[in-house]
């Protein structure tokens, strides 16, 4: 059976990604709400930042999905945009 080069799943990477997401929200959401930031906006901000950082870290550092620094910078920018747009959709438009 032939394995696809597009579908690669690693449990360690998934655990790292979800740990970053959960810890970001658990630690910093009470801090932001303590400073008077709206809970929905804080959740949006932390979820988009956590997913952006987590996905970029897992794919660039752990898996090495880049060939040059320019490609890595473009990847981080696109991941940031997609994560922010998806978090906005899930929190405000759902």
Secondary structure in CASP SS format (residue, H / E / C, confidence):
PFRMAT SS
TARGET T0000
AUTHOR 0000-0000-0000
METHOD secondary structure of the structure
MODEL  1
X C 1.00
X C 1.00
X C 1.00
X C 1.00
X C 1.00
X C 1.00
X C 1.00
X C 1.00
X C 1.00
X C 1.00
X H 1.00
X H 1.00
X H 1.00
X H 1.00
X H 1.00
X H 1.00
X H 1.00
X H 1.00
X H 1.00
X H 1.00
X H 1.00
X H 1.00
X H 1.00
X H 1.00
X H 1.00
X H 1.00
X H 1.00
X H 1.00
X H 1.00
X H 1.00
X H 1.00
X H 1.00
X H 1.00
X H 1.00
X C 1.00
X C 1.00
X C 1.00
X C 1.00
X H 1.00
X H 1.00
X H 1.00
X H 1.00
X H 1.00
X H 1.00
X H 1.00
X H 1.00
X H 1.00
X H 1.00
X H 1.00
X H 1.00
X H 1.00
X H 1.00
X H 1.00
X H 1.00
X H 1.00
X H 1.00
X H 1.00
X H 1.00
X H 1.00
X H 1.00
X H 1.00
X H 1.00
X C 1.00
X C 1.00
X C 1.00
X C 1.00
X C 1.00
X C 1.00
X H 1.00
X H 1.00
X H 1.00
X H 1.00
X H 1.00
X H 1.00
X H 1.00
X H 1.00
X H 1.00
X H 1.00
X H 1.00
X H 1.00
X H 1.00
X H 1.00
X H 1.00
X H 1.00
X H 1.00
X H 1.00
X H 1.00
X H 1.00
X H 1.00
X H 1.00
X H 1.00
X H 1.00
X C 1.00
X C 1.00
END
